[in-house]
């Protein structure tokens, strides 16, 4: 007879991943189709601009590398990197070092953003509940992820949990049965980190500003200059002078 812990494990690691992924993809598609003008990151850059720039840059650089590392590290079969002479222990070491460095960069940036958002009453008053909820939950998730590294370092010579989680992820994306059983004995902090990550993807990404991660703005680097017009009192329009032109006129 299965215990409550067994049922919970089967649900969170055998069923819940498909629920979260389905909501993420379908919810994002519906939002793009029905509310395309809400598909944006939002901005409060007019207030405390410097801390926003520093925090945002650190956060985005760090989290992009962390997410890429999670994606490659979890879904790449061991036989692929073993062809290049990497062992599972080498894989574990690389994941811990790279995850620790870039995870810390992301954590510092996110902490600056949290302090900025919650510490300035002007920004706090103009923030939606989802903005505050996202920042708090992402900070908790990143802190838990970093907290798992010291124990993982001590287990680097026998990375049982890392192999189990990677095998579980590969079973999920390839729709193989028995995935939940693979992580039944994995450390509780790692399992909580996984469940919280799936919750963020399923319940937050499609319905909040996080949805902008689908839109990589590569085109922004090659955009043409925007023409801004100003309206004179006589009703006519004229091109607004550029900053150098205004200085020369002065």
VENFENQUI-V243884 format. One record per backbone hydrogen bond with DSSP energy under -1.0 kcal/mol. NH is the residue of the N-H (numbers start at 1). CO is the residue of the C=O. Records with the same first field share a line. If there is no record, write none. Layout:
NH = CO ; CO
This chain:
7 = 3
8 = 4
9 = 5
10 = 6
11 = 7
12 = 8
13 = 9
14 = 10
15 = 11
16 = 11
19 = 15
20 = 16
21 = 17
22 = 18
23 = 19
24 = 20
25 = 21
26 = 22
27 = 23
28 = 24
29 = 25
30 = 26
31 = 27
32 = 28
33 = 29
34 = 30
35 = 31
38 = 35
39 = 36
40 = 38
47 = 44
52 = 48
53 = 49
54 = 50
55 = 51
56 = 52
57 = 53
58 = 54
59 = 55
60 = 56
61 = 57
62 = 58
63 = 59
64 = 60
65 = 61
66 = 62
67 = 63
68 = 64
69 = 65
70 = 66
71 = 67
72 = 68
73 = 69
74 = 70
75 = 71
76 = 72
80 = 77
82 = 78
85 = 82
86 = 81
91 = 87
92 = 88
93 = 89
94 = 90
95 = 91
96 = 92
97 = 93
98 = 94
99 = 95
100 = 96
101 = 97
102 = 98
103 = 99
104 = 100
105 = 101
106 = 102
107 = 103
108 = 104
109 = 105
110 = 106
111 = 107
112 = 108
113 = 109
114 = 110
115 = 111
116 = 112
117 = 113
118 = 114
119 = 115
120 = 116
124 = 120
125 = 121
126 = 122
132 = 128
133 = 129
134 = 130
135 = 131
136 = 132
137 = 133
138 = 134
139 = 135
140 = 136
141 = 137
142 = 138
143 = 139
144 = 140
145 = 141
146 = 142
147 = 143
148 = 144
149 = 146
152 = 148
153 = 149
154 = 150
155 = 151
156 = 153
158 = 155
160 = 158
163 = 159
164 = 160
165 = 161
166 = 162
167 = 163
168 = 164
169 = 165
170 = 166
171 = 167
172 = 168
173 = 169
174 = 170
175 = 172
176 = 171
182 = 179
186 = 183
191 = 187
192 = 188
193 = 189
194 = 190
195 = 191
196 = 192
197 = 193
198 = 194
199 = 195
200 = 196
201 = 197
202 = 198
203 = 199
204 = 200
205 = 200
208 = 204
211 = 208
212 = 209
213 = 210
214 = 211
215 = 212
218 = 216
220 = 217
221 = 218
222 = 219
223 = 220
230 = 238
232 = 236
235 = 232
238 = 230
240 = 228
246 = 242
247 = 243
248 = 244
249 = 245
250 = 246
